[in-house]
Amino acid sequence: MLASLGACMVRGIQRALPMLRMEVDSISIQLRAWRQDDPPAIAKIEYRVEVGTDADEEMLEILHRNVQKGTIYSTLAPGTQLTGEVVARQ
């Protein structure tokens, strides 16, 4: 499930870059999940997306909103607490 979410995030970023006229030389995604036992489910997912870019905070926020519109993200969001950030890699 986490691999699918990560792939969805990468694809969302790739799709948005030409529209934003933004250059990225690397993408790193870290995901952490917490499972609940009763009923069995993934209760919470935290993510950090680091992109190699010199884009400003406004562009990164637009990119983050695009990540949040992906199919897997949108499927998980109603039943899972999803929190995270998109940041420029230093």
Summary of the structure (lengths in Angstrom):
residues: 90
radius of gyration: 13.5
end to end distance: 28.6
largest distance: 45.7
contacts: 247
relative contact order: 0.25
helix: 40%
strand: 32%
